[in-house]
C-alpha cells in the first residue's frame, strides 16, 4: 500500500478532504492528510512552525506526495513542499495536469 502525503493550499481544504477519501477508497492508498483550518485562528509563530515541521515529516514518511493544484494554483509553501519531496526522491502526483507539462 502506497503512503501519500497531501500538499496544497488550505483554501482548498474542503476539496482536500474529499480527494483524500477518494484516494483511499478508490485507489487503496494510505493518505496522510495535512489539512489545517487556519481561518480565524491566531496561531503563534511557534505553533505554525511545529505544524510545518510535522508536515515535512509526513512527506518523509510517505512514498509520494499528491499536489492539490486546483485551477493550476501552486502557492509558495506548496512549491517548497514539492521541492523538498523531489530532493527526497519522492514521487510527485498532481491533481490536475500542469500547464507547463503540456
Secondary structure, 3 states (H helix, E strand, C coil): CCEEEEEECHHHHHHHHHHHHHHHHHHCCEEECCCCCCCCCCCCHHHHHHHHHHHHHHHHHCCEEEEECHHHCCCHHHHHHHHHHHHCCCEEEECCCCHHHC
